[in-house]
Every structure is written in C-alpha cells, then in structure tokens.
Amino acid sequence: MKKVVLDTSFILSCVREKFDFIEELDFRGYTILIPKQVFAELGGILKSKQKLHFRDEARIALKILENIGGNFEEIDLGIKNVDNGLIKFSEKNKDIVMATMDKELKNKIKNNKIVLRGKKKLEVV
C-alpha cells in the first residue's frame, strides 16, 4: 500500500479550503502517516497569538485528526524541526509520498509530492 506523510501546511491548506483530504487520500489507496511533530506544530499555533482564523484552522485540523482515530499512523521524525525531519525521513524512505504546500520543502524533497490544486483537487507532482 502507498504511504503519504502529511505536513502541517498541507493539513491547514485543506482545512482552509474545506477539502476532505482524509477521504480523498483513503480513496486513492494511501496509508496516512502524520508526524507527532506536526501535532505539536498545530498545538503551538492553537496556543499562539496569531490571528484568530489561523488558530481556528489549527483547532479544526486537530479535531479532524482526532476524529479519524486509527485511520492513520503517527510517526516520530526524531528531531523537533518538522521540515528538517521531513527532509531526512524522505531521504531514508524514497517510496514515501510527501503531502505539503510549503514551497521551500517541495524544492528540497526529491520524493513524489501531493499538493492541493485549484482548491478542490489533489495532484501528485
């Protein structure tokens, strides 16, 4: 089965656009992997002094991830910095697909990537 790792930027973009990424990835046959560091990042946004809509998006994202229960695997990247951890993880796991909207991260990761296009469509690039 194909595996996809979700980055914070991807999750928040899907929440912002009201796109059901969990259902779409499941339909495409992906096993979803979410780093525990992504949960920490979302929690940090929730507790931050950022604009209310950013905090609301983080709250909704955490609620969505909580509600999908066992339909994903939580992984540990081994380091606190999510982007650096994702880069190292992708280098060790060439068959893993990365779901991210982070332009810098997309340029650094050589694996296939999934992005949200046109607000309502996932595309492998």
N, C-alpha and C positions, 0 to 999 in steps of 0.2 A: 504494500500500500504506500502511496506517495505521502510524504510528510511536509508540512509547511510550518514555519516559525513565524509568529505574529509579533511585529514591532509595535511600540506604543503609538507611533504616528499613523500606522495603518488602522489600528483599532479606533483611534479618535476621529480619523477622517471618515470611516464608515459610520460611526455614531453621528457625526455632524451631518452627513448626507442621508441619514436614516436608511442605510443599506444593511440588509441582513447577511452579513459576511459569514456567519456560522453556518447557516442553511446552504449558502452557495458553495462554500468550501466542502461541506459534507456531501452535497450533490455531486461535486466534481471528484469525490473519492479521496479527499485528503484527510490524513490524521493531523489534528491541530496540536502544535506544541507552543506553549506560552512560557517564556522565562519568568522565574519568580521576580527577577529584577524589573520586569515590565509591570507587574502588580505593584511593586514598590514605587515605581515612577508614577503610576496612576494615583496611588495613595498620596504621594508627595504633591501632586497637582491639586488634589482634593483639599489638602490642608494648607495650600499656599495662599498668597494674597493676589493671585492672578484674577483677571476679570471673571465675573460670575459665570458667564457662558462656558469658559474653559473648565471651571470647577464642576459645572453641571454635566458637561460631556464626560469628564473623568468619573463622576458618580454613576452615570448611566452605563458607561463601559464596565465598571466594576460589577454593577448589578447584572448586566448581561452575562458576564463571565461566571458570576456566582450561580446564575440560573441554568447554565448549560451543564452544570455538575460534572459528571465523569466523561463528558464528550471531548475532553482534551487532556493532554499530558503536560504537567508542569515540569519544566527543566530548570537546571541551575547552570548559568553560564560561567560560574567560577570567579567572576570579578564583578565589582559594583557597577562600573560604567557599562551601560546596556549596549551602546554602539560598538565599543571595542570588543565586548563579549560576543556580540552577533558576528562580527568580522572573524574572530578566531573560531567560533563554532562553525561558521560556513566553510572556513578553510579545511577543517577536520572532517566535515560532512558534505562532500561535494554533491551528493544526491538530494540534499535538503533544499526546498524552495523557500525563499525569504519573502514575506509579505511586508512591505514597507512603502512609505510615501516620502521618506527622508532622502532628498536628492544626493546629499553627500554619501550617505550609506549605500544608495543604489550604485554609485560610481565605484565604491571600494569593494563591494561584494561581487564576486565573479559568478556565483550560482544563478540559476533562474530566479526571477523575482515576480511576485504578483503585486499589481498595483490596481487602484480604483480609477477607472476611466469614465469620463462623462457622467460622473456622479451615480451611476446605476449599473456599472459593468466591471467585472474583474478581468484583467488581462495579464497573461504571462509574458514577461519581456526578458 
